Amino acid sequence: MAKRNLITAMLLLLATAITADEYTDPLTGTVYTYEKGSGVAKVKDGEYHAWDGRSRSAVQEKEIVVLDSFKVDGYNYVVNEIGDYAFYYTDVQSIRIPSTITTIGGGVFQGCSKLCTVYLPDRLESMGAYCFSRCGRLTSIIFPNQMTVIPRGTFESCRRLREVNLPESLYEIGDMSFSCCSSLHEIVIPENVTKIGMGAFESCDSLCKVTFSSRLVSIDNYAFSRNPRLSVIISKIEEPFSIDADVFEEDTYENAVLYVPKGSKSKYEAATGWSLFKTIIEATSTAIQPSIKERNFEVPVYDLQGRCLNGSMQKGIYIQDGRKRLAK
């Protein structure tokens, strides 16, 4: 009995010793948590109600600069994480994240409808689900080269997001990660990506062009459904895998042009799902332009080699707004 009491007392002592303390930035009101003597800290997890849309954060500043470190009682603490929902549904417009941050939790900026500018640090390795979901004013994002996965719903309903440069380190794009990004024009899947999740680019109303990496082996249901303007699909996959029919819309199969590697057309015509495309064209890499430059064009126009035309159309057949057009 005495031994058991001793063990219990030691466990209680240990629990007390590792209890997290808090530090509040006097300039922004941001709260950080740390364990005494550990040398590391994080922005405190947010306090919120999941469905009422009201913030429980003390943050009131329009621009937030997350501290890279702070000192308490002679100890220096390096901030390496932003906790879940830390800035959830706040009015923050701009946030600067220091280079010490390697992890950003789930829902951290979800519902920040005024957020326009985010500077992601080069050492960032992971973000939680729905991190930037419903950030209606966010227009662009540049990922650091350490990111390997874009989690579920990361940019869901970011309706002004126009430019996304995905890092070469990426190997998976999660479910609904860019769904309802209605200003997104083009997406180039990096070469190391092997999986695109369910509904990843669903309901992207302005999406015109998609380029698939050669290492892709899985595209889940509805990944590119409800995209009325999707007209050019470039696949670098030499051995096409099966996809479900609902990966794309019926109109996309009917009107879009699918460009495939030279010598692989017959394989696509025989592959489940891919065979639904009415127009499949073999193209060399030099015939396909990987980037869209028509930012000032409301509805881009492509020729049958997949090149975007920035000037007037000459005589011939073109692809515009997901449909074939005849210029006389």
HUJOWO-V941749 format. One record per backbone hydrogen bond with DSSP energy under -0.5 kcal/mol. CO is the residue of the C=O (numbers start at 1). NH is the residue of the N-H. E is the energy in kcal/mol with one decimal. If there is no record, write none. Layout:
# HUJOWO-V941749
((CO;NH;E) (CO;NH;E))
This chain:
# HUJOWO-V941749
((1;5;-2.5) (2;6;-2.0) (3;7;-2.2) (4;8;-2.5) (5;9;-2.4) (6;10;-2.2) (7;11;-2.4) (8;12;-2.2) (9;13;-2.2) (10;14;-2.4) (11;15;-2.7) (12;16;-2.1) (13;17;-1.9) (14;18;-1.6) (16;19;-0.9) (21;34;-2.2) (23;25;-0.5) (23;32;-3.3) (24;26;-0.5) (25;29;-2.6) (28;60;-0.7) (30;25;-2.9) (31;44;-3.1) (32;23;-2.6) (33;42;-2.0) (34;21;-3.2) (35;38;-2.6) (39;78;-2.7) (40;35;-0.7) (41;80;-2.2) (41;81;-0.6) (42;33;-2.7) (43;83;-2.1) (46;48;-0.6) (49;52;-0.5) (49;53;-0.6) (54;49;-0.6) (62;93;-3.6) (62;94;-2.0) (64;66;-0.6) (64;96;-2.8) (68;79;-2.2) (70;77;-3.2) (72;75;-2.4) (75;72;-2.4) (77;70;-1.8) (78;41;-2.3) (78;80;-0.7) (80;102;-2.2) (80;103;-1.2) (81;43;-2.5) (81;83;-0.5) (82;105;-2.7) (83;86;-1.5) (84;46;-3.2) (85;88;-1.0) (87;90;-1.4) (93;116;-3.0) (93;117;-1.6) (94;64;-2.7) (95;97;-0.5) (95;119;-1.3) (96;66;-2.4) (96;98;-0.5) (98;101;-1.6) (102;125;-2.7) (102;126;-1.6) (103;82;-2.0) (104;128;-1.5) (105;108;-0.9) (105;128;-0.8) (106;85;-2.1) (107;110;-0.7) (108;87;-1.4) (109;112;-2.0) (110;89;-2.6) (111;113;-1.8) (112;115;-1.7) (116;139;-0.7) (117;95;-1.6) (118;120;-0.7) (119;97;-1.1) (121;124;-1.4) (125;148;-0.7) (126;104;-2.1) (128;131;-1.0) (129;107;-2.0) (130;133;-0.6) (131;109;-2.3) (132;135;-1.2) (133;111;-2.8) (134;136;-1.2) (135;138;-1.4) (139;162;-3.0) (139;163;-1.6) (141;143;-0.5) (141;165;-1.2) (144;147;-1.0) (148;171;-3.1) (148;172;-1.3) (149;151;-0.7) (150;174;-3.0) (151;154;-1.5) (152;130;-2.3) (153;156;-1.1) (154;132;-2.1) (155;158;-1.6) (156;134;-3.1) (157;159;-1.3) (158;161;-1.6) (162;185;-0.8) (163;141;-1.4) (164;166;-0.7) (165;143;-1.1) (167;170;-1.5) (171;194;-2.4) (171;195;-1.0) (172;150;-2.0) (172;174;-0.5) (173;197;-3.1) (174;177;-1.6) (175;153;-2.4) (176;179;-0.8) (177;155;-2.7) (178;181;-1.3) (179;157;-2.8) (180;182;-1.4) (181;184;-1.5) (185;208;-3.2) (185;209;-1.4) (187;189;-0.6) (187;211;-2.0) (188;190;-0.5) (190;193;-1.6) (191;215;-0.6) (194;217;-2.5) (194;218;-1.2) (195;173;-2.2) (196;220;-2.6) (197;200;-1.6) (198;176;-2.0) (199;202;-1.3) (200;178;-2.4) (201;204;-0.8) (202;180;-2.9) (203;205;-1.1) (204;207;-1.7) (208;231;-2.1) (208;232;-2.1) (209;187;-1.9) (210;234;-3.1) (211;189;-2.9) (212;236;-1.2) (213;216;-1.0) (218;196;-2.1) (220;223;-1.5) (221;199;-1.7) (222;225;-1.2) (223;201;-2.4) (224;249;-0.6) (225;203;-2.2) (226;228;-0.5) (227;230;-1.5) (229;231;-0.6) (229;322;-0.6) (231;257;-2.6) (232;210;-2.0) (233;235;-0.6) (233;259;-3.1) (234;212;-3.3) (234;236;-0.5) (236;238;-0.5) (238;240;-0.6) (244;247;-1.7) (245;248;-0.8) (246;222;-0.7) (247;224;-2.3) (249;253;-1.9) (250;254;-1.8) (251;255;-2.7) (252;256;-2.1) (253;278;-2.7) (256;258;-0.5) (256;279;-0.6) (257;233;-2.5) (257;259;-0.6) (258;281;-2.7) (259;235;-3.1) (260;283;-2.2) (261;264;-2.0) (264;267;-0.5) (264;268;-1.9) (265;269;-2.3) (266;270;-0.8) (267;271;-0.8) (268;271;-0.5) (271;275;-2.3) (272;243;-2.0) (272;274;-1.2) (273;276;-1.7) (274;277;-1.8) (278;280;-0.6) (279;258;-2.6) (281;260;-2.4) (284;287;-1.3) (285;288;-0.8) (288;290;-0.6) (294;297;-2.7) (296;298;-0.5) (300;321;-0.7) (301;309;-3.1) (302;319;-3.0) (303;306;-1.8) (307;303;-2.0) (308;310;-0.6) (309;301;-0.6) (316;327;-3.2) (318;320;-0.5) (318;325;-3.6) (319;302;-2.6) (320;323;-1.7) (323;320;-3.0) (325;318;-3.1) (325;327;-0.6) (326;328;-0.6) (327;316;-2.3))
